[in-house]
Amino acid sequence: MRRLQATYPWHIHSQPRRYFEHFHPYLPVVRTRDPNDCYKSGPILFWAVIVTACRRYAKDETVFQFLVETISADVWAGAAQPPLRLTTINALLLLIAWPLPTIRLMTDPSYIFVGIAVNSCLSIGLQTGKGRHPEFTVPWYQLQTTDEEATYTWAACNLVSQR
Amino acid sequence: MSVINPSLAHHIVLEMLTPSTSVSSYLGCPPTASLFGKTIDSILDGTVPCAVPRGFVLQLETARFSNRLSKAVAACLEEVQGVSHRVVTQMEEEFAKLQRLLYPENSGKVAFLPTIR
């Protein structure tokens, strides 16, 4: 991913704006609009935003193909490290709402992603609509979120799980 | 009441008409449970502290209706011989309310039906 970022900076930097313009209104879980802040908070979420925007606005097909091949492994690796951070959950939600074009019915990971996202939300207490829980304030976990982020993510979890 | 973008409303209707849990049904797995609770209700009621876009609220309303419908029909089919007409009537009333939310300026059934085809 770092190689991609170094090779196509102009392409990558134009995608977050397109995402927020055309995709974000349907699933407004990404509350940070600054691409740099988004990347710092969670690289997986950042690349999920990029690959989602590239679905319709890919200027270079090789970039999109590279993202599709790479992000799946990153997401699975991130999902295998509980407790999941909010950014990882949001990345899962984006890939559920706008699945990668390489999937087929029997290999669609959305169903598994939904289960991971919902249970991860429950494990860190996002179903309460509160982002701060004393039991998860250990700095090592870095699980503190705002109430707004918790509310949006939990609502989006319910939304995509009903599909 | 603010009027939402027609394309967004159409997208929401399509979302509602999309067969829910299609993948899980095909695989023979139980559908993923939706936990529409207090937090979701506070969003729909407008009592949540943060501002929520109208389009997102409508999507949640649609998902909640779809969830209630699937649960009610599944419960009826499991416990009795079929779906009671009272349940059908109640769901139709809820769907009519949902229509009025989606198309506040055009809630007539005759005008609404061609839109979803």
Interface residues (C-beta under 8 A of the other chain):
Chain A: P25 Y26 L27 P28 L105 M106 D108 S110 Y111 V114 G115 V118 L122 Q127 T128 G129 D147 E148 T151 Y152 W154 A155 N158 L159 S161 Q162 R163
Chain B: L8 H11 E15 T18 S20 T21 V23 S24 Y26 L27 C29 T32 A33 S34 L35 F36 G37 K38 T39 I40 S42 I43 V48 P49 C50 V52 P53 G55 F56 Q59 L60 A63 S66 N67
